[in-house]
């Protein structure tokens, strides 16, 4: 199936800006380029309050979080890890998405501003992800906790969920993995398909991995490539979304199948006609609205 019309038009508009490919940018250039997309999203729903927090990292450093509280009686807490290949992305770019999820689920949403590579290489982001989870559990006791993330953030959500299982950490009600990075294999079928070289390409994933985990030995660690974990049993129920035209499609679907084989309840869907990043292009692509609805309904179903 070809890309849908809205995505095709969006890519044409992006092409008209003359922006160079991601893998030809410096990290600083990439951050500025993709931060500019936030102007397309518009404001999200109003919250009862918004809190800015500082979380201590396991290495003695710290990182930020933005907590979106939709009401005086939230139903749960969703810890959300943003995408961006562990190199780009920030709170403002994911604020509208976070507000939509908070409003549609009645959950407090904690947007995690984990530290980025190459300034902070692997395993900093993975450790920050778990520190954010434990901080959330301690700060909002008694509320059901869920984890979610897109792309590299989906990677971090999966890593945090497995570490919570292994270390007796917070009980997680649900993990939501949106086209997650689950493996360091850059040569599978979805990576080499010419139809998938769009906003995210094989070249840009090489660029991301080189900044985040330049040592090949680190990349095969399950805290970098969750698909390589020996045992996925006992993990929280999962919702896994993938996009048809995405280099990460196959590894996301492989992770969903590994979870099922380990006895974990999984709801998964491949969004036809969509590319990588469609989920976070809120108020831009119709596919995003459909996917946010799926995620919100899954969260509401678990809370019910």
C-alpha positions as CSV (number, residue, x, y, z in Angstrom):
1,X,0.0,0.0,0.0
2,X,1.3,3.5,-0.8
3,X,1.6,6.3,1.6
4,X,-1.7,8.0,2.4
5,X,-2.5,11.4,0.7
6,X,-1.9,13.5,3.9
7,X,1.5,12.0,4.5
8,X,2.5,12.4,0.8
9,X,1.5,16.1,1.0
10,X,3.4,16.6,4.3
11,X,6.6,15.1,2.8
12,X,6.3,17.3,-0.3
13,X,6.0,20.4,2.0
14,X,9.0,19.3,4.0
15,X,10.9,18.8,0.8
16,X,10.1,22.3,-0.3
17,X,11.9,23.7,2.7
18,X,15.2,22.5,1.4
19,X,16.2,21.0,4.7
20,X,19.1,18.5,4.3
21,X,18.9,14.9,5.3
22,X,19.1,14.1,9.0
23,X,22.2,12.1,8.7
24,X,24.1,15.0,7.2
25,X,23.3,17.3,10.1
26,X,25.1,17.9,13.4
27,X,23.0,16.9,16.5
28,X,22.5,20.6,17.2
29,X,21.2,21.2,13.7
30,X,18.9,18.2,13.9
31,X,17.5,19.4,17.2
32,X,16.6,22.8,15.9
33,X,15.1,21.5,12.7
34,X,12.8,19.0,14.4
35,X,11.9,21.4,17.2
36,X,10.4,23.7,14.6
37,X,7.7,21.1,13.9
38,X,6.1,21.9,17.2
39,X,4.5,25.0,15.7
40,X,2.4,22.7,13.5
41,X,0.8,20.9,16.4
42,X,-1.1,23.8,18.1
43,X,-1.9,23.9,21.8
44,X,-3.2,20.8,23.6
45,X,-6.1,20.6,26.0
46,X,-6.0,22.7,29.1
47,X,-4.7,20.9,32.2
48,X,-5.6,21.5,35.9
49,X,-1.9,22.1,36.5
50,X,1.5,21.6,34.9
51,X,4.5,20.8,37.0
52,X,8.1,21.0,36.1
53,X,10.3,18.5,38.0
54,X,13.9,17.6,38.3
55,X,14.8,13.9,38.7
56,X,18.0,12.5,40.0
57,X,19.9,10.1,37.7
58,X,21.6,7.0,38.8
59,X,25.0,8.5,38.0
60,X,24.5,11.5,40.2
61,X,23.4,13.8,37.4
62,X,19.8,14.9,36.8
63,X,17.2,15.5,34.1
64,X,13.8,17.1,33.8
65,X,10.2,16.0,33.5
66,X,7.0,17.8,32.8
67,X,3.9,16.5,34.6
68,X,0.5,17.2,33.0
69,X,-2.3,16.8,35.6
70,X,-5.7,16.8,33.9
71,X,-7.9,16.8,37.0
72,X,-8.0,16.7,40.8
73,X,-8.6,12.9,40.7
74,X,-6.4,11.3,38.0
75,X,-7.1,7.7,37.2
76,X,-3.4,6.7,36.8
77,X,0.0,7.9,35.8
78,X,1.5,7.5,32.3
79,X,5.3,7.8,32.1
80,X,6.0,8.9,28.5
81,X,9.4,8.7,26.8
82,X,9.7,10.8,23.7
83,X,11.3,9.6,20.4
84,X,14.2,11.1,18.6
85,X,16.8,8.4,18.3
86,X,18.2,9.2,21.8
87,X,19.7,12.3,20.2
88,X,16.9,14.8,19.5
89,X,13.5,15.7,21.0
90,X,12.3,17.7,24.0
91,X,9.4,18.4,26.2
92,X,7.9,21.2,24.2
93,X,7.7,19.0,21.1
94,X,5.7,16.4,22.9
95,X,3.5,18.7,25.1
96,X,0.5,18.7,22.8
97,X,0.6,14.9,22.5
98,X,0.9,14.5,26.2
99,X,-2.0,16.8,26.9
100,X,-4.2,14.8,24.5
101,X,-3.3,11.6,26.2
102,X,-4.0,13.1,29.6
103,X,-7.3,14.5,28.6
104,X,-8.5,11.4,26.8
105,X,-7.5,9.0,29.6
106,X,-7.9,11.0,32.8
107,X,-4.3,10.1,33.6
108,X,-1.5,12.3,34.8
109,X,1.2,12.2,32.1
110,X,4.9,12.6,33.0
111,X,6.9,13.6,30.0
112,X,10.5,12.5,30.6
113,X,13.3,14.8,29.4
114,X,16.0,12.1,29.6
115,X,19.5,13.1,28.7
116,X,20.5,12.9,25.1
117,X,23.5,11.6,23.1
118,X,26.2,12.2,22.1
119,X,26.7,14.3,25.2
120,X,25.3,11.4,27.2
121,X,25.8,8.1,25.5
122,X,24.4,4.7,26.3
123,X,23.5,3.6,28.9
124,X,22.5,7.1,30.3
125,X,19.1,7.3,28.6
126,X,18.2,3.7,29.6
127,X,19.1,4.5,33.2
128,X,17.3,7.8,33.2
129,X,14.2,6.0,31.9
130,X,14.2,3.7,34.9
131,X,15.0,6.5,37.3
132,X,11.9,8.4,35.9
133,X,9.8,5.3,36.5
134,X,10.8,4.9,40.1
135,X,10.5,8.6,40.8
136,X,7.0,8.6,39.4
137,X,6.0,5.6,41.6
138,X,7.4,7.4,44.7
139,X,5.8,10.7,43.8
140,X,2.3,9.5,43.0
141,X,1.8,6.5,45.3
142,X,-1.4,4.6,45.0
143,X,-2.0,5.4,41.3
144,X,-1.7,2.7,38.6
145,X,1.4,3.3,36.5
146,X,1.9,2.8,32.8
147,X,4.8,3.4,30.5
148,X,4.7,4.5,26.9
149,X,7.0,5.9,24.2
150,X,7.6,6.3,20.5
151,X,10.6,5.2,18.5
152,X,13.7,5.5,20.9
153,X,11.2,6.3,23.6
154,X,9.4,3.0,22.9
155,X,12.8,1.4,23.3
156,X,13.2,3.1,26.7
157,X,9.7,2.1,27.8
158,X,10.4,-1.5,27.0
159,X,13.8,-1.4,28.8
160,X,12.2,0.2,31.9
161,X,9.4,-2.4,32.0
162,X,11.9,-5.3,31.9
163,X,14.1,-3.7,34.5
164,X,11.1,-3.2,36.8
165,X,10.4,-6.9,36.4
166,X,13.9,-8.0,37.1
167,X,14.6,-5.7,40.1
168,X,11.2,-5.8,41.8
169,X,10.5,-2.3,40.7
170,X,7.1,-0.5,40.3
171,X,4.2,-2.7,39.1
172,X,3.4,-1.5,35.5
173,X,-0.2,-1.9,34.4
174,X,0.5,-1.5,30.6
175,X,3.4,-0.7,28.3
176,X,2.6,1.2,25.1
177,X,5.3,0.8,22.4
178,X,4.9,3.0,19.3
179,X,7.2,1.9,16.5
180,X,9.8,1.1,19.1
181,X,13.5,0.5,18.4
182,X,14.0,-3.0,19.6
183,X,17.2,-4.2,17.8
184,X,20.4,-3.0,16.3
185,X,20.1,-5.0,13.1
186,X,20.2,-2.4,10.3
187,X,19.8,-4.8,7.5
188,X,16.5,-6.5,7.8
189,X,13.7,-6.3,5.2
190,X,12.1,-3.1,6.5
191,X,15.5,-1.4,6.8
192,X,16.5,-2.1,3.2
193,X,13.1,-1.5,1.5
194,X,13.5,1.6,-0.7
195,X,9.8,2.6,0.1
196,X,10.7,3.1,3.7
197,X,13.5,5.7,3.3
198,X,11.4,8.7,4.3
199,X,11.6,11.0,7.4
200,X,13.5,8.2,9.1
201,X,15.8,6.1,6.9
202,X,18.4,3.5,7.3
203,X,21.1,6.2,7.0
204,X,19.5,8.2,9.8
205,X,19.3,5.2,12.1
206,X,23.0,4.5,11.5
207,X,23.5,8.2,12.5
208,X,21.4,7.7,15.7
209,X,23.1,4.5,16.7
210,X,26.6,6.0,16.1
211,X,25.8,8.9,18.4
212,X,24.0,6.8,21.1
213,X,26.0,3.6,21.2
214,X,29.1,3.8,19.0
215,X,30.5,0.6,20.5
216,X,29.0,-2.5,18.7
217,X,29.3,-4.5,21.9
218,X,26.9,-2.1,23.7
219,X,24.3,-2.3,21.0
220,X,23.5,-6.0,21.5
221,X,22.9,-5.5,25.3
222,X,19.1,-5.9,26.0
223,X,19.1,-2.5,27.5
224,X,19.9,-1.1,24.0
225,X,18.2,-3.9,22.0
226,X,15.3,-5.3,24.0
227,X,14.6,-7.9,21.3
228,X,17.8,-9.6,22.4
229,X,16.6,-10.2,26.0
230,X,16.7,-13.9,26.8
231,X,13.3,-13.9,28.7
232,X,10.3,-11.7,28.1
233,X,7.9,-13.6,30.3
234,X,6.2,-11.8,33.1
235,X,6.2,-8.4,31.5
236,X,3.2,-6.0,31.5
237,X,0.5,-6.3,28.9
238,X,1.6,-4.5,25.8
239,X,0.2,-2.3,23.0
240,X,2.5,-2.2,20.0
241,X,1.9,0.1,17.0
242,X,4.0,0.0,13.8
243,X,3.9,1.9,10.5
244,X,3.8,0.2,7.1
245,X,6.5,2.4,5.7
246,X,9.0,2.5,8.5
247,X,12.5,1.0,8.8
248,X,11.6,0.0,12.4
249,X,8.5,-1.9,11.3
250,X,9.9,-5.4,11.4
251,X,11.7,-5.2,14.7
252,X,8.6,-3.7,16.4
253,X,6.5,-6.5,15.1
254,X,9.1,-9.1,16.0
255,X,9.1,-7.8,19.6
256,X,5.3,-8.1,19.7
257,X,5.6,-11.7,18.6
258,X,8.3,-12.4,21.2
259,X,6.1,-11.0,23.9
260,X,3.1,-13.1,22.8
261,X,5.3,-16.2,22.7
262,X,6.4,-15.5,26.3
263,X,2.7,-15.4,27.4
264,X,2.4,-11.6,27.5
265,X,-1.0,-10.2,26.4
266,X,-0.4,-8.1,23.3
267,X,-2.6,-5.8,21.2
268,X,-0.8,-4.8,18.0
269,X,-1.6,-3.1,14.8
270,X,0.3,-2.1,11.7
271,X,-1.0,1.2,10.4
272,X,-1.2,0.9,6.7
273,X,-0.1,3.9,4.5
274,X,1.8,5.5,7.4
275,X,5.4,6.4,7.9
276,X,7.6,6.6,11.0
277,X,6.7,9.6,13.2
278,X,3.1,9.6,12.2
279,X,1.9,9.1,15.8
280,X,3.5,12.3,17.1
281,X,2.4,14.5,14.2
282,X,-0.7,15.4,16.1
283,X,-3.2,17.8,14.4
284,X,-1.1,17.2,11.2
285,X,-1.8,13.7,10.0
286,X,-5.2,11.9,10.3
287,X,-3.3,8.7,11.0
288,X,-2.0,10.3,14.2
289,X,-5.6,10.9,15.5
290,X,-6.5,7.3,14.8
291,X,-3.4,6.0,16.6
292,X,-3.9,8.3,19.6
293,X,-7.5,7.0,19.8
294,X,-6.2,3.4,19.8
295,X,-3.7,4.1,22.6
296,X,-6.3,6.0,24.7
297,X,-8.8,3.2,24.4
298,X,-6.2,0.7,25.4
299,X,-5.3,2.7,28.5
300,X,-8.9,3.2,29.4
301,X,-9.6,-0.5,28.9
302,X,-6.8,-1.4,31.3
303,X,-7.9,1.1,33.9
304,X,-11.5,-0.2,33.7
